[in-house]
Amino acid sequence: MNTMFDTLLQLPLFQGLGHGDFTSILEKTKLHFTRYNEGDVVIEQGTSCDQLFFLLKGELSIETTSNDGTYTFIEKIEAPAVIEPQSLFGMKVHYASNYTALTEVNAITICKSFVLTGLMNYDIFRLNYMNIISNRAQSFYHRIWETAPQGVEEKIVHFILQHVERPQGEKTLKVKMESLAACLDDTRLNVSKALNSMQEKGVVVLKRKEIYIPEVSKLIWVSSKVDCVIY
């Protein structure tokens, strides 16, 4: 149990809370523990978000598909982490991505009603939550005012970094070359040449209808203009 407490206290939402306050919180709410096996679908994109979901152990795949279905981004998230805290409130209270267990996963959920009536009564939790939401909003606002990228390679990098949640680790972009060219407002030939150049530099690996990025931080040397959101 102490290990669980320590893991939860590592999460940004609870950082700064003392053990006394945290124990008081846990005494007032019912925690829902769930275990998932490798390959299990944990959360489906578009389902209602009515709880805070805490990843305590294991790894999840995050898969997000564009509204028109033309491309999909895949990345990983490791414990400890909180899943989409921004989706709990607002006009669209639905998860934006699919989450699948890559390993055995242990998770805890706390219902929305207790977040409002219990957790928000703690100044530190409320401040942490507001900081997460504000940082996210500021990051996206900053993105729309960035100078447009120049050159096809920079366009590709900009497009990738615009869509990732975390600026580290491996990522996968599933997309047809024609669709990517349309997103970048460029020709298929130019995009193909740029991707092959990037593959020669070792920053991407090209597969059929798929672009694999072994380490996304290596792309940042091409373009440092995009902020990535970190929970």
Secondary structure, 3 states (H helix, E strand, C coil): CHHHHHHHHCCCCCCCCCHHHHHHHHHHCCCEEEEECCCCEEECCCCECCEEEEEEECEEEEEEECCCCCEEEEEEEECCEEECHHHHCCCCCECCCEEEECCCEEEEEEEHHHHHHCHHHCHHHHHHHHHHHHHHHHHHHHHHCCCCCCCHHHHHHHHHHHHCCCCCCCEEEEECHHHHHHHHCCCHHHHHHHHHHHHHCCCCEEECCEEEECCHHHHCCCCCCCCCCCC
